[in-house]
Amino acid sequence: MIKYWIILLLLLNAVWAAAPFQAITAKDGRLIYADGSEVNLFGVNFQPMLSWEHAARMHNQGVLMPLKARDLKQAADSSFDEIEQLGAEMIRIHLHPADFTDAKGNLTETIWLDLLDYTIYQAQNRGLYIYLTLLNHLDHHGTQFPYNRESFAAKYAREDWMYEHDAVAATKRYMGQLLNRRNPYNGQQYKAHAALAVLEPVNEPAYVWFEKWQERNKDGTREQFEQWSYTHTKNYLNEMVSLLRSKGMTQPVVWNCGWARLIQKHRSAFRGIAESQVDAVSFCLYPGQSDLKAPFWKNPENLSDRNYLPYIEQCSGNEDWLGWLRSDAFKGKAKLVYEYETFCNQSAYLYPAMAKFYRSVGAQIATQWTYGLTAYSEYLGGSHVFNLKTTPRKAASFMVAKQQFKDVGTTYSFESRSSAVLQDRQLIYSGWSESDDWSDSVFGSDFASPTVIIGVGDSPFVRYEGSGLYFIEPNENGALRLTLMPDVEFIRPHWKELHTGEPVVKLDATTENRFELSLPGFEGTCWIYRKDGWRWHLVETLEDGIRFEAIPGDYLIEKQPLRIKRKLLDEGWGD
């Protein structure tokens, strides 16, 4: 009887977990939900399950040392909370099989496999779709549960993954075992998780160069190499599709096509991709990366004051950059953005401009790389720095970009380094410039009375001296809920890879800042409550307009008729 109830609970859990999701398939070069509508998902790369994530971003900072799975799961949970607040709809996970496989591709139980189980379980519970990339390798020298250097993924060079017989065999064995693995956190096989949206066999695959091919084919010509590259690439991709379908996977299979201009060096391989059976192709965009000397982590530079809008136009218009996405050869493939970021750049205008480009080439999924986990966000510097609290202007810009990705018109400019959008009376801005005239002339009549405001700094509705992000949303009985994020300040250069154990960002949740709000309907008497634990404390009674000194936290702004206010004060409720 006990066994029966356990099975029933697991089945019910599977049904409940599947409720928010629709199956996704590909048809005629488009990703389609089960109800026939087109897919449109915006999210982030999220990787608490990678040994590299700890080694490269925590180990050197002394964060989570010694490493315990329970602590890392708590860091994942708090980071999940933040990416949900950002409005992310999907997470992309690119796996590091050397964390949990042996030389032949067999799964081995490790802390990293446990964290992968947990992350997939939590993402599904939270209603987040999962973009799963199955094979990647990132070298590091971390001492906390280091990866297996005998694993096939570490043993073979990246360019051999597609060509060496034993590497291919190990890849297939690993993928089969992982997809058939039963997740201990919900009892479901990996392949049965309703949250799995798309599958990508390899992250940034490497292709064999002509010179290396000639080492095995001494008398081979360039023409013969090009034909071999085309045929072998096409055959390998078709093998991957066949493998995934044989395991019962119905999700679209995506092939990773890397970065702008990669096609110039591998035209024959790209021709094989175009003519293969994969359903979709993915690409990345990193404005500024090519402006730094290699290796970029040793030659950092602040790129925040450079205008990268022309770069995006060049990527779009030049077929040898990313314009090939519009070509007839790839017309039958759906398009995804596996990674993107503003490189060494903390300005907040590029995300929506990038999103506009993605939609122009037909992209239906886009995931930023990468979300900085709460555990180390205050210590993170370098080329990729993104977090809800520590990069508030970029966080707001991400939310603006999401609307642009939904084909909502946004406004952005290099001059102000900012962006904004108004949709369904929700106003979001990553800064405000009067010179840009972001008002009703841009947003229409709804601009006069937004119901939700998410932003940073001053605007026509808010005057705020703090530097953190704020959320103003309607609450019950005509009240407003105000959330003020901590003040933020880069106290060391954000563009440098700093691993000193000292903070790069200072978060301040104790300093008072003047907050003023001008919204229709809140001109009269208002009461301001601040949340402390589970209690709301009355901190201000305002007679004419909302102006008060605020420290970061949660507030309620309630309109109160004067007679009610006097009665409550007489009864001692204002103490």
Protein Blocks (a to p, Z undefined) as FASTA:
>chain_A
ZZmmmmmmmmmmmmmmmmmpccdddeehiacdfkopacddddddddfkbfklmmmmmmmn
opaiacdfklmmmmmmmmmmmmmmnopabdcddddfklmpcfkopacddfklmmmmmmmm
mmmmnopacdddfbdcdddfbfghpadfkbmklmpcfklmmmmmklmmmmmmmmmmmmmp
ccfknopafklpmklmbdcfbgciadddfklmmmmmmmbcfklmmmmmmmmmmmmmmmmm
mmmmmnopabdcdddebjghklmmmmmlmmmmmmmmbfbdcddddehjlmpccdfklmgc
dfklpcfklmmmmmmmmmklmmmmmpmklmmpccddfbdcdehiabfklmmmmmmmmmmn
opabdcddddddfklmmmggcjbdcdfklmmmlmmmmmmmmmmmnopacdddfklopacd
deehiacdebdcfklopafklnommlmmcfbdcdehjdfkbccfbfbdcdddddeehiac
dddddddddfbdfkbccdehpafbdcdfkbccddddddehilmccdddddehjaccdfbd
cfbdcaddddedddddddddfklmmmmmmnopmZZ
